[in-house]
């Protein structure tokens, strides 16, 4: 699910001379009463949810949590929502959206956990500007997380792991620790890495309340 989409989707909509017709909508407000069965906003975010293996299993295992997946690839978001509708899953949905535009539709200090797994690595230096993991991104994550809330990171690209940790250290709003395992569903990419003996890193970041 990585790569193979226009680089324009990784640029903020307000920086473009014009908005391509295939650019995801950038809403300021969402009506949760028509998104989740209980009418409540999400408490969990899965950013870059791909085709939703993790999101759907998490929703099944945690029926009290509303989980919002955010995915820049329209076909992947549509696939998830087709499954959600067909299986009558009431606490999960996928939003076709580019997170580079922030999270204005998420209320401050309302999210328990944010998952950000196996992002597009954009290895070449000239492509680093396309990475969503920026100071602005962390500022938004910090804003929406509850006190003590958790940001889960996972990647199989060493350069991405180093970049993320440097970016977090510069931001200063989170404590970080590498963890060997956690009690969470596996993503498709995680399963692939395990089958192929490809090393990957899990990092758990906890929101500090003094930033």
C-alpha positions, 0 to 999 in steps of 0.5 A: 500500500505504500507509494504509487500515488500522486505526490500532490496529495502529500502537499497542503491544499492551501499551498497549491496554485489549484486543487487537483480534482483527485485531491481528497476533501479537506473538511473543517468539521465532521458530523459524527452523528452520521459517521458512528452508530453511537453518534460520538466522536472518535477516541482512536485515530489510525493515520495511514490505515491502508486497507484496514486490517489493523483498523477493522480488527481493533474495532472488533476487539474494542467495541467501546472505542470509535476508531477513525482511519485516515487514508490518502488513497481513495481506493483504500478508504473506499475498500474499508468502508465497503467492509464496514458497511457490509459487516455492519461494523458500528465503531469504525470508518475510514476518511479519505483525507491527507493528514498534511492538512491537520486535524481541524475536525478533531476536538482538542484533548479528545483522543486516547491513542494515535497509530501511525504505522509504516508510512511512505518512507520517501527516502530520497532527500528531495522527497523528504518534503512529502513526509507527513511527519513534521513539527506541524503534524506533531503539534496537531497530534499533541493537541488532540491527545488526552493528557498521557495519551499515546502515539504508536509508531512502527516502521521497517525503514531505519532512516524513517525511524531515525527521522521520526525520533529526531523530529519528536526530540525537536518537538519535545512534547513526548517521551519515547521508548522502543518496545519489543511487542504490544497487545495490538492487532498486526498490520498487513505490513507487520505480518509481511515483515515477520514472514520475510524476517525483515526487521522493524521498530516499534516506538511508544510515545507518551504525551507530556503535559508540560509542553 
